[in-house]
């Protein structure tokens, strides 16, 4: 239920924020970076557990792909739904405890704590509480968290501050995260609609969804030349275009095939090449 592959991706996006700070000349403290990810991963796991709890009924109805439909662990094992909620509370408590102890010991930058809290609060709110995913706001919530707040958390852990240019540097990635959410929720649209989870793919027609997808990726790649020279170094801006072929593949598949694999691959590719190119800028 913790979705280990997604936790690895979260660690990668965390590293993207660190790489941005490194390229700006920040001296990295390995202990602080380890404590930072040690705080983040239980919080992220709690969000996944909360999602498994909230989506129990839709996950039982959907035809799962490797990238959508939840983990399917509860349905597969027959374990009770409340197990997911208990795990969510336990993981969130562990993350909070690590954050408090690390902050007290001076091993976590103070500015990183409210960012971790934002990830926890709005991550849970995607599924429970306001349940943004049930009101057509889940994609926006998730893209803002995964594409902007998460790398900014990594940046804050490394640098001890939050800067607007670091946030703007993540905008192209956040836009692609939004497109990825459209693609991963497409296969679940019928199951989601059946249980009242009104995601954007349950509300919009395929043609309109393709238009939104196109707008997201156009803005993502169109913003690269605009941001280059101000918040993005040249190697980062142009290395980002390495993911474009995968995005075009994703555009060809979206709403026409169930698998969101091309778009997921494009998002991961962009995270990898941006992290690598920021690191290159830092080391050259």
C-alpha positions in Angstrom: 0.0 0.0 0.0 2.9 2.4 0.5 3.6 2.1 -3.3 7.4 1.8 -3.1 8.0 2.8 -6.7 6.2 6.1 -6.0 8.2 6.7 -2.9 11.3 6.3 -5.0 10.0 8.9 -7.4 9.2 11.2 -4.5 12.9 10.8 -3.3 14.0 11.7 -6.9 11.9 14.9 -6.9 13.3 15.7 -3.4 16.7 15.3 -5.0 15.7 17.7 -7.8 15.2 20.5 -5.1 18.6 19.6 -3.6 20.3 19.8 -7.0 18.8 23.3 -7.6 20.3 24.5 -4.2 23.6 22.8 -5.0 23.8 24.6 -8.4 23.2 27.9 -6.5 26.4 27.3 -4.5 24.9 25.8 -1.3 27.2 23.6 0.6 25.4 20.3 1.2 25.2 18.6 4.6 24.7 14.9 4.0 23.3 14.3 7.5 20.6 17.0 7.0 19.7 15.6 3.6 19.3 12.1 5.0 17.2 13.4 7.9 15.1 15.4 5.4 14.2 12.4 3.3 13.7 10.4 6.5 11.1 12.9 7.5 9.5 13.0 4.1 9.1 9.4 3.2 6.8 8.4 6.2 4.7 11.5 5.5 4.4 10.5 1.8 3.6 6.9 2.8 0.8 8.2 5.1 -0.7 10.0 2.1 -0.6 6.8 0.1 -2.3 4.8 2.9 -5.0 7.5 3.3 -5.6 7.3 -0.4 -5.9 3.5 -0.2 -8.5 3.9 2.6 -10.5 6.5 0.7 -10.4 4.8 -2.6 -11.2 1.3 -1.3 -14.4 0.9 -3.3 -13.3 2.4 -6.5 -10.1 0.4 -6.4 -12.2 -2.8 -6.1 -14.1 -1.8 -9.3 -11.4 -0.6 -11.6 -9.2 -2.7 -13.9 -5.8 -1.9 -12.5 -2.7 -0.8 -14.5 0.8 -0.6 -13.1 0.4 3.1 -12.7 -3.3 3.6 -11.7 -6.0 2.0 -9.7 -4.2 2.1 -6.4 -2.1 -0.8 -5.1 -5.0 -3.2 -4.9 -3.4 -4.7 -1.8 -6.6 -4.7 0.3 -8.7 -6.2 -2.3 -6.1 -8.8 -3.1 -5.4 -9.9 0.5 -8.9 -9.4 1.9 -7.5 -7.4 4.8 -9.9 -4.8 6.4 -10.1 -1.3 5.0 -9.4 0.2 8.5 -5.8 -1.2 8.2 -5.0 1.4 5.7 -6.3 4.2 7.9 -4.3 2.9 10.9 -1.2 2.7 8.8 -1.8 6.2 7.6 -2.0 7.6 11.1 1.0 5.6 12.2 3.2 6.7 9.3 2.2 10.4 9.7 3.0 10.2 13.5 6.4 8.7 12.7 7.1 11.5 10.2 6.0 14.1 12.7 8.1 12.6 15.4 11.2 12.5 13.2 10.6 16.1 12.3 10.3 17.3 15.9 13.4 15.4 17.1 15.5 16.5 14.1 14.4 20.1 14.5 15.3 20.0 18.2 18.7 18.5 17.4 19.4 21.1 14.7 19.4 18.5 12.0 16.5 19.9 10.0 16.1 23.5 8.7 13.1 25.2 10.4 11.7 26.3 7.1 11.4 22.7 5.9 9.0 21.7 8.7 6.0 23.9 7.4 6.6 22.6 3.9 6.4 19.0 5.2 3.2 19.9 7.0 1.8 21.3 3.7 2.6 18.0 2.0 0.9 16.1 4.8 -2.2 18.3 5.1 -2.9 18.7 1.4 -1.8 15.2 0.6 -4.4 13.8 3.0 -7.0 16.4 1.8 -6.7 14.9 -1.7 -8.5 11.8 -0.4 -10.1 12.6 2.9 -11.4 15.7 4.7 -12.2 18.1 1.8 -11.5 15.1 -0.5 -10.3 17.3 -3.4 -10.3 14.3 -5.7 -14.0 14.0 -5.4 -14.7 17.6 -6.5 -12.5 18.0 -9.6 -9.7 19.7 -7.7 -7.5 16.6 -7.0 -5.3 17.0 -10.1 -4.5 20.7 -9.2 -3.8 19.7 -5.6 -1.6 16.8 -6.5 0.3 18.7 -9.2 1.1 21.6 -6.9 2.3 19.2 -4.2 4.3 16.9 -6.4 5.6 19.4 -8.9 6.2 22.5 -6.7 6.1 21.9 -2.9 8.0 18.6 -3.0 11.1 19.9 -4.8 10.8 23.2 -2.8 11.0 21.0 0.3 14.3 19.5 -0.9 15.6 23.0 -1.7 14.6 24.2 1.8 16.3 21.2 3.5 19.5 21.9 1.6 19.6 25.7 1.7 17.5 26.7 4.8 15.4 29.1 2.7 12.6 29.3 0.2 13.2 31.4 -2.9 10.8 32.4 -5.7 13.3 31.5 -8.4 13.5 27.9 -7.1 9.7 27.7 -7.2 9.6 29.0 -10.8 12.3 26.6 -11.9 9.9 23.8 -11.1 6.9 25.1 -13.0 7.6 23.1 -16.2 7.8 19.9 -14.2 4.6 20.7 -12.3 2.7 21.2 -15.5 3.9 17.8 -16.7 2.8 16.3 -13.4 -0.7 17.6 -14.0 -0.7 16.0 -17.5 0.5 12.8 -15.9 -2.4 12.9 -13.4 -4.9 13.2 -16.2 -3.3 10.1 -17.9 -3.2 8.0 -14.7 -6.8 8.8 -13.8 -8.2 8.0 -17.3 -8.2 4.2 -16.8 -10.1 4.6 -13.5 -12.8 7.0 -14.7 -15.7 4.6 -14.8 -14.9 3.1 -11.4 -14.4 6.6 -9.9 -17.7 7.9 -11.4 -19.5 4.9 -10.0 -18.5 5.8 -6.4 -18.8 9.6 -6.7 -15.1 10.4 -7.1 -15.5 13.2 -9.6 -12.1 13.6 -11.1 -11.5 15.7 -14.2 -11.5 12.5 -16.4 -14.9 11.5 -15.1 -16.4 15.0 -15.9 -14.8 15.9 -19.3 -15.1 14.4 -22.7 -12.1 12.7 -24.3 -11.7 15.6 -26.8 -11.7 18.2 -24.1 -9.3 16.1 -22.0 -6.9 15.9 -24.9 -7.1 19.7 -25.3 -6.2 20.1 -21.6 -3.4 17.7 -21.9 -2.1 19.5 -24.9 -2.3 22.9 -23.1 -0.3 21.5 -20.1 2.5 20.1 -22.2 2.6 23.2 -24.5 2.9 25.4 -21.4 5.5 23.1 -19.9 7.9 23.1 -22.9 7.0 26.6 -24.0 8.0 27.9 -20.6 11.5 26.5 -20.9 12.9 29.1 -23.3 11.1 31.8 -21.3 12.7 30.7 -18.0 16.1 30.0 -19.5 18.6 32.7 -18.5 16.5 33.9 -15.5 15.7 30.9 -13.3 16.9 28.0 -15.5 20.5 27.6 -16.6 20.9 26.8 -20.3 21.9 23.1 -19.8 18.8 22.5 -17.7 16.4 24.2 -20.1 17.6 22.4 -23.1 18.2 19.0 -21.4 14.5 19.1 -20.5 13.6 18.6 -24.1 14.9 15.1 -24.0 11.6 14.1 -22.5 9.6 15.6 -25.4 9.5 12.4 -27.5 7.9 10.6 -24.6 5.4 13.4 -24.2 4.4 13.2 -27.9 4.0 9.4 -27.4 1.8 10.2 -24.4 -0.3 12.6 -26.4 -0.9 10.0 -29.1 -2.0 7.4 -26.4 -4.0 9.6 -24.1 -7.8 8.7 -24.0 -7.1 6.2 -26.9 -5.4 3.5 -24.8 -5.8 2.6 -21.1 -2.1 2.6 -20.2 -0.6 5.9 -19.0 2.9 4.5 -19.4 4.2 7.0 -22.0 3.2 10.0 -19.9 4.5 8.5 -16.7 7.8 7.8 -18.4 7.9 11.4 -19.7 7.4 12.8 -16.2 10.1 10.5 -14.7 12.4 11.3 -17.6 12.0 15.1 -17.0 12.7 14.6 -13.3 15.8 12.6 -14.0 17.3 14.9 -16.7 16.5 18.1 -14.7 18.1 16.7 -11.6 21.1 15.5 -13.6 21.5 18.8 -15.5 21.2 20.9 -12.3 23.9 18.7 -10.8 26.0 19.2 -13.9 25.7 23.0 -13.6 26.8 22.7 -9.9 29.9 20.7 -10.7 31.1 22.4 -13.8 
